[in-house]
């Protein structure tokens, strides 16, 4: 595999490819048969309308909604990229994963507005709240984000994992899984995504749990990991790998940038991104959608423990063990604990595949490989369906409103193919933009999220927010994000105020400043432009729900839902206190 074809952080490592036992192949075969059975069952049901295809006829239950929210979020970039970040930076990236509380915000705050609007997409919701221009802008931003992040990173991480574990050519592995996933998604639409997620989610969690337990057992327990990682300093300000909140002078994760930047990115992703929100739009009613978000929030508590901490364990094993496993990990990670630049792990994204390679016994390797396959396919399947929905509903149907329903389904499938091709081509650009897959992913998200998050936040919470304010803020966000993206690819020739802000400023601090500027811009423009009418914001803005709508929302939850939500919040607080 030529390193020229891959990003710089996909290194060449001399590994002994694993040889799967027949028991491993049996496990993989059972997984494949289960997937085929689900797809055949879905295929028998005709998708006559766009509602059937894109939103599963709005018939999803809370279990499938919650599982799909989680499976859509957790892709192979988490198994590979998040473990890699754990191996290189420790706990700092956990801010972006401990975000079950934001999924609760989606359920308790935004689901009622989305359900009342009866929209298919988030751009369509912005048209209801603001104007057609906002809808067009958000559609273009969303489709670009799929190309820059979801397609490229998911395909890259999946290809890397299968190349490392099985020795399959990177491009053969990547394209093979893309084609397989596309087939079942194209056939069944949203129903395929929801039903396969119910199968894929427990397999993904089981495989990752096995890695966590085996790694802890090999190292000698949780205390040993905390001792080793706690002694590894990550900056000159006394912070170690186990510190979640780091000095404000930290080059990579200043506490204010990590804390508030992750919240801004999380709010955009969990509450306004089509990729996630489409799961709740497919619910039978508000009750199923809200409970689905609660279930999804519970599942979202696991990634730090199942994906990030195994990366820290890989570092600890490499740094402390003279066993064959420790030596293999040290060589693969290219470990240098005393590196003067603080980058003591030069090849972090190899951490998870190497743990599979070195720790797992016969049979369990098959389970973990199924988990990797499930992660890749669930993310891609959700992406395929969401991109098809966006292009078909928000672009094609707007300009050809009389198009037959069956043709809309075909158009959506064609759009998906184009998005995937562009995303794969973007892999060649990623090599210039980061040291870790997960860091790259969050860097791009930090450019996309501020303007969208601010427009949705004020659009729903402040009735006076004007259409022109929403439109110009989205345009401002595109321009600012594009400038930063270009400087991430092309190094500027000199250092000045402009290049510092758009190139050298910490990306998460940049996200916070950009978000604040978007809020100020929204308020200022609103003060000098025409306000929306009460008819326009009825049901989709705080304070403007009818008594019937309020009663429907009140009937959608009970005391059990409140208790579960409080439990999730308590877990978040305890986590932050422990790793502070």
C-alpha positions in Angstrom: 0.0 0.0 0.0 1.7 3.2 -1.1 1.9 5.8 1.6 1.4 8.5 -1.1 -2.2 7.4 -1.4 -2.9 8.0 2.3 -2.8 10.8 4.8 0.4 11.4 6.6 -1.1 10.0 9.8 -1.7 6.6 8.2 1.8 5.2 8.7 3.5 2.1 7.3 3.9 -0.4 10.2 5.5 -3.8 9.9 2.8 -5.9 11.4 2.0 -9.6 11.4 -1.4 -9.8 9.9 -3.8 -11.8 12.0 -4.8 -15.2 10.8 -8.5 -15.8 11.6 -9.6 -19.1 13.0 -12.6 -20.8 11.5 -14.5 -19.8 14.7 -13.8 -16.2 13.8 -15.1 -16.7 10.3 -18.3 -18.4 11.7 -18.9 -15.3 13.8 -18.4 -13.0 10.8 -20.6 -15.3 8.7 -23.5 -15.1 11.2 -23.3 -11.3 11.2 -23.4 -11.3 7.4 -26.4 -13.6 7.3 -28.3 -11.5 9.8 -27.6 -8.3 7.8 -28.8 -10.1 4.6 -32.0 -11.3 6.3 -32.8 -7.8 7.5 -32.2 -6.3 4.1 -34.3 -8.9 2.3 -37.1 -8.3 4.8 -37.0 -4.6 4.2 -36.7 -5.0 0.4 -40.0 -6.9 0.3 -41.8 -3.7 1.4 -42.2 -1.3 -1.5 -41.1 2.3 -1.0 -43.7 4.1 -3.0 -43.3 7.6 -1.6 -40.4 9.8 -0.5 -41.8 9.7 3.1 -41.5 5.9 3.1 -38.0 6.0 1.8 -36.5 8.9 3.6 -38.3 8.7 7.0 -39.5 5.1 7.1 -43.1 6.4 7.0 -42.5 8.2 10.3 -43.1 4.9 12.1 -39.9 4.3 14.1 -39.9 3.3 17.8 -37.7 4.6 20.6 -35.4 1.6 20.5 -34.6 1.9 16.8 -34.3 5.7 17.1 -31.9 5.6 20.0 -29.8 2.8 18.4 -29.7 4.6 15.1 -28.6 7.9 16.8 -25.7 6.1 18.4 -24.8 3.9 15.5 -24.9 6.8 13.1 -22.5 8.8 15.4 -20.1 6.0 16.2 -18.3 5.1 13.0 -14.9 3.4 12.3 -13.4 6.9 12.8 -14.2 6.4 16.5 -12.7 3.0 16.8 -9.6 4.2 15.0 -9.5 7.9 15.5 -10.7 8.2 19.0 -8.5 5.4 20.3 -5.6 7.2 18.5 -6.4 10.4 20.2 -6.5 8.6 23.5 -3.0 7.2 22.8 -1.6 10.6 21.9 -3.5 13.2 23.9 -5.2 11.2 26.6 -8.5 12.4 28.1 -8.7 15.9 26.6 -10.8 14.8 23.6 -13.5 13.4 26.0 -15.3 16.8 25.9 -16.5 15.8 22.5 -17.8 12.4 23.5 -19.4 13.1 26.9 -22.3 14.8 25.1 -25.3 12.7 26.1 -26.7 15.9 27.7 -26.9 17.5 24.3 -28.9 14.6 22.9 -31.3 15.3 25.8 -31.5 18.9 24.6 -32.5 17.5 21.2 -35.3 15.4 22.7 -36.7 17.8 25.4 -36.3 21.1 23.5 -36.1 20.6 19.8 -38.2 17.5 19.1 -41.5 19.3 19.8 -40.6 22.1 17.3 -39.4 19.7 14.6 -42.5 17.4 15.0 -44.9 20.4 14.8 -43.2 21.6 11.6 -43.7 18.2 9.9 -40.5 18.8 7.8 -38.3 16.2 6.2 -35.0 18.2 6.6 -33.3 20.8 8.7 -32.9 23.2 5.8 -36.7 22.9 5.3 -37.1 23.9 8.9 -35.0 27.0 8.4 -37.2 28.0 5.4 -40.2 27.7 7.7 -38.5 29.9 10.3 -36.7 32.3 8.1 -36.7 32.2 4.3 -35.7 30.1 1.2 -32.2 31.6 1.1 -31.5 30.1 4.5 -32.7 26.7 3.3 -30.4 26.8 0.3 -27.3 27.9 2.3 -27.8 25.2 5.0 -28.3 22.5 2.3 -25.0 23.4 0.6 -23.1 23.6 4.0 -24.5 20.2 5.0 -23.7 18.4 1.8 -20.1 19.9 1.9 -19.7 18.7 5.5 -20.6 15.2 4.4 -17.9 15.3 1.7 -15.2 16.9 4.0 -15.8 14.7 7.1 -18.3 11.9 7.1 -17.5 10.1 3.8 -13.8 10.7 3.7 -13.0 10.0 7.3 -15.3 7.0 7.6 -13.9 5.4 4.4 -10.3 6.2 5.4 -10.7 4.7 8.9 -12.4 1.6 7.7 -9.9 0.9 5.0 -7.0 1.4 7.5 -8.6 -1.0 10.0 -9.1 -3.8 7.6 -5.7 -3.3 6.0 -4.0 -3.5 9.4 -6.1 -6.4 10.7 -6.5 -8.6 7.6 -3.9 -7.3 5.1 -6.6 -6.4 2.6 -5.5 -3.7 0.2 -6.6 -0.3 1.6 -8.7 0.7 -1.4 -10.2 -2.7 -1.9 -11.4 -2.8 1.7 -12.7 0.8 1.6 -14.6 0.5 -1.7 -15.9 -3.0 -0.9 -17.6 -1.8 2.3 -18.9 1.3 0.6 -20.5 -0.7 -2.1 -22.0 -3.3 0.2 -23.4 -0.6 2.5 -24.8 1.4 -0.5 -26.6 -1.6 -1.8 -28.7 -2.2 1.4 -29.2 1.5 2.0 -30.4 2.2 -1.5 -32.8 -0.7 -1.4 -34.4 0.0 1.9 -33.8 3.7 2.7 -34.4 4.8 6.3 -36.0 1.5 7.3 -32.8 -0.3 6.4 -30.7 2.2 8.4 -33.0 1.9 11.5 -33.3 -1.9 11.5 -29.6 -2.7 10.8 -28.6 -0.3 13.6 -30.5 -2.4 16.1 -28.3 -5.3 15.1 -25.0 -3.3 14.7 -25.1 -1.3 17.9 -24.9 -4.3 20.4 -22.2 -5.9 18.2 -20.2 -2.7 18.2 -20.5 -2.3 21.9 -19.6 -5.9 22.6 -16.5 -5.9 20.5 -15.3 -2.7 22.1 -16.0 -3.9 25.6 -13.9 -7.0 24.9 -11.0 -4.9 23.9 -11.4 -2.7 27.1 -11.4 -5.7 29.4 -8.6 -7.5 27.7 -6.4 -4.4 27.7 -7.1 -3.7 31.4 -6.3 -7.3 32.3 -3.0 -7.2 30.3 -1.9 -3.9 31.9 -2.9 -4.8 35.5 -6.0 -2.8 36.1 -7.5 0.7 36.1 -5.1 2.0 38.7 -2.1 1.0 36.7 -3.4 3.0 33.7 -4.1 6.1 35.8 -0.6 5.8 37.3 1.2 5.6 34.0 -0.9 8.0 32.0 -1.1 10.4 35.0 2.7 10.5 35.0 2.9 11.4 31.3 2.9 15.2 31.0 1.4 16.6 27.8 2.5 20.2 28.2 4.7 22.5 30.2 2.0 23.5 32.6 1.7 20.4 34.7 -1.2 18.7 32.8 -1.0 14.9 32.2 -2.9 12.5 29.9 -5.6 12.0 32.5 -6.5 15.7 32.8 -9.8 16.7 31.1 -9.4 20.4 31.9 -6.0 21.7 30.8 -4.2 25.0 31.1 -5.6 27.9 29.1 -2.1 28.1 27.6 -2.2 24.6 26.3 -1.5 24.6 22.6 -4.0 21.9 21.6 -6.7 21.8 24.3 -7.0 25.1 26.3 -9.8 24.5 28.8 -12.1 27.3 27.5 -11.7 26.2 23.9 -12.2 22.5 24.7 -15.1 23.1 27.1 -17.1 25.7 25.1 -15.9 24.7 21.6 -17.0 21.1 22.2 -20.5 22.3 23.4 -20.9 24.5 20.3 -19.9 21.7 17.9 -22.1 19.3 19.9 -25.1 21.5 19.8 -24.8 21.8 16.0 -24.2 18.1 15.5 -26.8 16.7 17.9 -29.6 19.2 17.6 -29.4 20.6 14.1 -27.5 18.3 11.8 -29.6 16.3 9.3 -27.4 13.3 9.8 -28.6 12.9 13.4 -32.0 14.7 13.5 -33.4 12.6 10.7 -33.5 9.7 13.2 -36.0 11.5 15.4 -38.0 12.9 12.5 -38.8 9.3 11.6 -40.5 8.6 15.0 -44.1 7.6 15.4 -44.8 10.6 17.6 -43.1 12.9 20.1 -43.2 10.2 22.8 -41.1 7.7 20.8 -38.8 10.5 19.5 -38.1 11.9 23.0 -37.5 8.4 24.5 -35.3 7.6 21.6 -33.1 10.5 22.5 -32.9 9.4 26.1 -31.9 5.9 25.0 -29.3 7.4 22.6 -28.0 9.6 25.5 -27.4 6.5 27.6 -25.5 4.8 24.8 -23.4 8.0 24.3 -22.0 7.5 27.8 -20.0 4.5 26.5 -17.5 5.9 23.8 -15.0 7.4 26.2 -14.7 4.0 28.0 -15.0 1.7 25.0 -12.9 3.7 22.4 -10.8 6.5 24.0 -9.6 4.7 27.1 -8.4 1.7 25.1 -6.1 4.1 23.3 -4.7 5.3 26.7 -4.3 1.6 27.6 -2.3 1.0 24.4 0.0 3.9 25.3 0.4 2.5 28.9 1.1 -1.0 27.6 3.7 0.4 25.2 5.3 2.6 27.8 5.5 0.2 30.7 5.7 -3.4 29.4 8.7 -5.4 28.3 6.5 -8.2 27.1 6.1 -9.0 23.4 2.7 -7.2 23.4 4.2 -4.1 24.9 7.2 -4.1 22.5 4.9 -4.6 19.5 2.7 -1.7 20.6 5.7 0.6 21.2 7.0 -0.2 17.7 3.6 0.3 16.0 2.8 3.5 17.8 6.3 4.8 17.2 6.5 5.6 20.9 9.0 8.2 22.2 7.9 9.3 25.8 10.6 12.0 25.9 9.8 13.6 22.5 10.7 17.3 22.9 7.7 18.5 20.9 5.2 16.6 23.1 4.2 14.3 20.3 5.3 11.1 22.1 3.2 8.9 19.9 4.0 9.4 16.2 1.5 6.9 14.7 -1.5 7.0 17.1 -4.3 5.8 14.7 -2.8 2.3 14.8 -3.6 1.8 18.5 -7.0 0.1 18.2 -6.1 -2.3 15.3 -2.9 -3.2 17.2 -4.9 -4.0 20.4 -7.0 -6.4 18.3 -3.9 -7.9 16.7 -2.0 -8.5 19.9 -4.6 -9.2 22.7 -7.6 -11.1 21.4 -8.0 -14.9 21.4 -9.8 -17.1 18.8 -13.4 -16.2 18.3 -13.3 -12.8 19.9 -11.3 -11.4 16.9 -14.3 -12.2 14.7 -16.6 -10.3 17.1 -14.4 -7.2 17.0 -14.1 -7.3 13.3 -17.9 -7.5 13.1 -17.9 -4.4 15.4 -15.6 -2.5 13.0 -17.7 -3.5 10.1 -20.9 -2.5 11.9 -19.3 0.9 12.8 -18.3 1.6 9.3 -21.6 0.4 7.7 -23.9 2.1 10.2 -22.2 5.5 9.7 -22.1 5.2 5.9 -25.7 4.0 5.8 -27.0 7.0 7.8 -24.8 9.3 5.6 -26.2 7.8 2.4 -29.8 8.3 3.5 -29.3 11.8 4.9 -27.4 13.1 1.8 -30.1 11.6 -0.5 -32.8 13.3 1.6 -31.0 16.7 1.5 -30.4 16.8 -2.2 -33.8 15.4 -3.2 -36.0 17.4 -0.9 -34.1 20.6 -0.5 -32.7 21.0 -4.0 -34.3 18.9 -6.7 -37.9 18.9 -5.5 -37.8 22.7 -4.8 -37.1 23.4 -8.5 -39.2 20.5 -9.8 -42.1 20.3 -7.3 -44.3 18.1 -9.5 -41.8 15.3 -9.8 -43.3 11.9 -9.2 -42.5 10.3 -5.9 -40.8 7.2 -7.4 -38.5 9.5 -9.4 -37.5 11.4 -6.3 -36.3 8.1 -4.8 -34.2 7.5 -7.9 -32.7 11.0 -7.8 -31.8 10.5 -4.1 -29.9 7.4 -4.9 -27.9 9.1 -7.7 -27.1 12.0 -5.4 -25.7 9.6 -2.9 -23.3 8.1 -5.4 -22.0 11.6 -6.3 -21.5 12.6 -2.6 -19.5 9.3 -2.0 -17.2 9.8 -5.0 -16.4 13.4 -3.9 -15.8 12.3 -0.3 -13.4 9.6 -1.4 -11.4 12.0 -3.5 -11.1 14.4 -0.5 -9.0 11.7 1.2 -6.1 12.9 -0.8 -6.4 16.4 0.7 -6.8 15.3 4.4 -3.1 14.3 4.5 -2.2 18.0 4.7 -4.5 18.8 7.6 -3.8 16.9 10.8 -2.0 14.3 12.8 -5.0 12.3 13.9 -8.2 11.3 12.2 -10.3 12.4 15.2 -8.5 15.7 15.6 -9.0 16.4 11.9 -12.7 15.6 12.2 -13.3 18.0 15.1 -11.2 20.7 13.4 -13.6 20.7 10.4 -16.6 20.5 12.6 -15.3 23.6 14.4 -15.5 25.5 11.1 -19.0 24.4 10.2 -20.8 24.6 13.5 -20.7 28.2 14.9 -23.0 29.9 12.3 -25.5 27.0 12.1 -25.7 26.6 15.9 -26.2 30.3 16.5 -29.0 30.6 13.8 -30.9 27.6 15.2 -30.4 28.7 18.8 -31.7 32.2 18.4 -34.2 31.2 15.7 -36.0 28.9 18.2 -35.5 30.9 21.4 -35.9 34.5 20.2 -39.1 35.3 18.3 -37.7 38.6 16.9 -34.7 36.9 15.0 -35.2 38.1 11.5 -34.9 36.2 8.2 -32.1 38.5 6.9 -30.2 38.0 10.1 -30.3 34.3 9.7 -29.3 34.5 6.0 -26.3 36.8 6.5 -25.1 34.9 9.5 -25.0 31.7 7.6 -23.2 33.4 4.7 -20.7 34.9 7.2 -20.1 31.5 8.6 -19.4 30.0 5.2 -16.8 32.7 4.4 -15.0 32.6 7.7 -14.9 28.8 7.7 -13.7 28.6 4.1 -10.8 31.0 4.8 -9.7 28.9 7.8 -10.0 25.7 5.7 -7.8 27.1 3.0 -5.1 28.1 5.5 -5.2 24.6 6.9 -4.3 23.3 3.5 -1.9 25.9 2.2 0.7 27.4 4.6 0.7 31.2 4.6 4.0 32.9 3.6 4.1 35.2 6.6 2.8 35.5 10.2 0.6 38.5 10.9 -2.7 39.2 12.7 -4.7 37.6 9.8 -2.7 34.4 9.6 -2.6 34.1 13.3 -6.4 34.1 13.6 -7.1 31.9 10.6 -4.1 29.6 10.8 -2.3 29.5 14.1 -5.0 30.2 16.7 -6.1 27.1 18.4 -9.0 25.7 16.4 -11.4 25.3 19.3 -10.7 28.8 20.6 -11.4 30.0 17.0 -14.7 28.1 17.2 -15.7 29.9 20.4 -14.8 33.4 19.0 -16.6 32.6 15.7 -19.7 31.5 17.6 -19.8 34.7 19.7 -19.3 36.9 16.6 -22.3 35.0 14.9 -24.5 35.7 17.9 -23.6 39.4 17.9 -24.2 39.6 14.1 -27.6 38.0 14.5 -28.7 40.4 17.1 -27.4 43.5 15.4 -29.0 42.7 12.0 -32.2 41.7 13.7 -32.5 45.1 15.3 -32.4 46.9 11.9 -34.5 44.5 9.8 -38.0 43.3 9.5 -39.2 40.9 12.2 -41.1 37.7 11.4 -44.9 37.6 11.8 -46.6 35.6 14.5 -48.1 33.3 11.8 -44.6 32.5 10.5 -43.2 31.4 13.9 -46.4 29.7 15.2 -45.4 26.3 16.7 -41.7 26.6 15.9 -40.6 29.2 18.4 -40.7 29.5 22.2 -43.9 31.1 23.4 -45.9 30.4 20.2 -47.3 26.9 20.6 -51.0 26.4 20.6 -52.7 24.9 23.7 -53.2 21.7 21.7 -49.6 21.5 20.8 -48.5 22.1 24.4 -50.8 19.4 25.6 -49.4 16.9 23.0 -45.9 17.6 24.2 -46.9 17.2 27.8 -48.4 13.8 27.1 -45.2 12.6 25.4 -43.2 12.2 28.7 -43.7 11.0 32.2 -41.7 10.8 35.5 -39.6 7.8 34.3 -38.3 9.9 31.4 -37.4 12.7 33.8 -35.6 10.3 36.2 -33.6 8.8 33.3 -32.6 12.2 32.1 -31.5 13.2 35.6 -29.4 10.0 35.9 -27.6 10.8 32.6 -26.8 14.4 33.8 -25.4 13.1 37.1 -23.1 10.7 35.3 -21.7 13.6 33.3 -21.1 15.6 36.5 -19.3 12.7 38.2 -17.1 12.1 35.1 -16.0 15.7 35.0 -15.2 15.8 38.7 -13.2 12.6 38.5 -11.0 13.5 35.5 -10.9 17.3 36.2 
